[in-house]
Amino acid sequence: MKADKNLVDGLKDKEAELNQMMIDLRSLKSKVEIAYQYEDDLLQRLQSARRSEERRVGKECRSRWSPYH
């Protein structure tokens, strides 16, 4: 009988550990999703800034070589 109680207690402990791991994994998944979203936003801003710089430089080059300069 005592062995059965120990077995049940051991199983309950393992179940509690597994539940805690699931909570930790959900939290980690949420943090990873936030990090990916931040990375996507950052990449979009960098690409937008690069395009703006390319347009600015392109306008400068065109004005330098313009026959109406």
N, C-alpha and C positions, 0 to 999 in steps of 0.2 A: 504493500500500500504506500509506504513512504517513497519507494522508487517511482511509483506512478505520479505522485504529487511532484516529485523533483522533475520528472519528465515534462509534466504539464507546465510547471513553472519555467523550465528551460525553453519550452516552445513559446510561451507567452513573452519571454524576454526576447527571443529571436523575432517574433512578430513585431514587438515594439521597435527593435533595431531596424527592421525592414521599413516600417512606417516612417521612421525618422529619415532613413535614406531617401525614401520617395519624396518627402518634404524638401530635403536638401537638393535633390535632383530637379524638382520643379523650380526651386529658387534659382538654381544655376542656369536652367534653361531660360528663365525669364531674363536673367542678367546677360546671357549670350545674345538673346534676341534684341535687347536694348543696345548692346555693343554693335551688332550688325546694322541696326537702324542708324546709329550714330555714324558708323563708317560710311554708309550709303549717303547720308546727308553731307558729310564732309567731302566725299568724292564729287558729289554734284556741285557743291560750292567751288571746289577747286577747278572743275571743268568750266564752270561759268566764268570764273575769274580769268582762266586761260583764254577763253573765247573773247572776253572783253579786251584783254591785252592784245590779242591778235588783231582785233578790229581797230584798236587805237593805233597800233604800229602800222597796219595796212593803210590807214588814212594818212599817217605821216609820210609814208613812202610815196603814196599817190600824189600828195600835194607837192613833194619835192620834185617830182618828175613831170608835173603837170605843165602843159604848154602855156597855160594861162597864169603861171606862177609869177 
